[in-house]
Amino acid sequence: MPTTSSPTTAKAGAINAADLAALAENAGRAAELMRLMSNQNRLMILCSLIDGELSVGELNDCIPLSQSALSQHLANLRQADLVNTRREAQNIYYRLKGEAPIKVISVLKELFCPDHPAP
């Protein structure tokens, strides 16, 4: 006679209640990060910043966008708290902010750009 598992029997790999609660609490933040990174231009900006801070001019040199389009994407990333800025004379420098974008970009670079790994 085959055995059947009862609804209360935990399956291997099943998520527990505490993990499910943490996932539910953070799913919105994760989804927002993925939404912002789903735009190719913003993803390229974030990938460019993985190696360190860059000025708007330096970003504009490596990302084929008009200055106004680049500024709009940078504003979105600033509002989402994914980048920090600092001003030095006439230049504004951007760098990644926080652990989440750094880790996600590092994994993406490892998967899609294995010849150019993140630091």
N, C-alpha and C positions, 0 to 999 in steps of 0.2 A: 504494500500500500504506500503510495507516494506521500511524502510529508508536505504539508503546506505551511507557510509561515503565517503567523497571526499578524494582524495590523500593528500590534505592539512590538513585534520583533524588529529590531533595527537591521537594516540591510547594510552590507559592506559598502562603505563610501557614502552612506546617507548623511545628510547634514543634520546636526543636532539643533535643538531649539535655540541655544545661545548663539551659534553661528548664524542661524537663520535671522535672528533678531539683529545681529550686527550687520548682516548683508542688507536687510531691509532699511536699516538706519543710514547706511552709506551708499545704497544703490543710486540715489538721486545725484550725489556728488560724482560718482563714477560715470554715470550716464552723461552728465554735463561735461566732464573731462573728455569723454569719447566724442561727444557732439562737437566740441571745439576742435578736437584733433581730426575730425572727419573731413575738414576742409583742407585740401592739398596745400594751399598757401600757408595757412596757419601751422600745419604740420612741418612744412619746410622751415618756417621761422623757428619753431621749437627745436627742430633738429640742428639748425645752425647755431643755436645758443647752447647746445649740450657741451661744447668745448670751452665755453666761457662767454663773457659779455661782449657785445658788439654794439657799435653805434648804429643809428638809423641809416647813415650813409653806407656803412659796411654791410648791413643787411640788404640794403637796396642794390648793392653791387652783386650779391650772390643770389638774390631772388628776383626773378623777372616780373616786377610789378611797378606800376606808377607809384610815385611817392605818396599820393593821396590814398591809394588802395592799401599800400603797406601800412600807412598810419592808421587806417581804419581797422585792419587786422590786429595791429599792436594794441590799439585801444580795447578791442574785444578781449585780448589776452590779459591786459592789465585789469579790466573789470572783473574777469574771472579769477584774478589773483594767481595767475600762472607765471607772471613775470614781474620783476622789480625794475625800477629805473633809477638812474642817477644822472644828474646834469653836471657837465664840466664845460664851462664857458658856453659856447653855442651848441655843443653836442649833447645829445641824450643817449645814454647807454642802457641797453636792456640785458637782463640775465634771467635765467630760470629761477623761479621761486618755489621753494618747498620740495619735498621728497617725491611726491606723486609724479609730476611731469618728468623729473629726472629719471626715475625708475622706468616709466613707460617708454620714454624716448630711448633709453639704453637698450631695452628689450627689442624695440622696433629696429634699431640700428643693427643689433646682433642678428636679427632674423632677415632683414632686407638689405643690409649693407655690410655683410660679414668682412669685407676687405677694409672697412673703415670703422672699427669698433669705437664705441663711446669710451671716454677716459674712465 
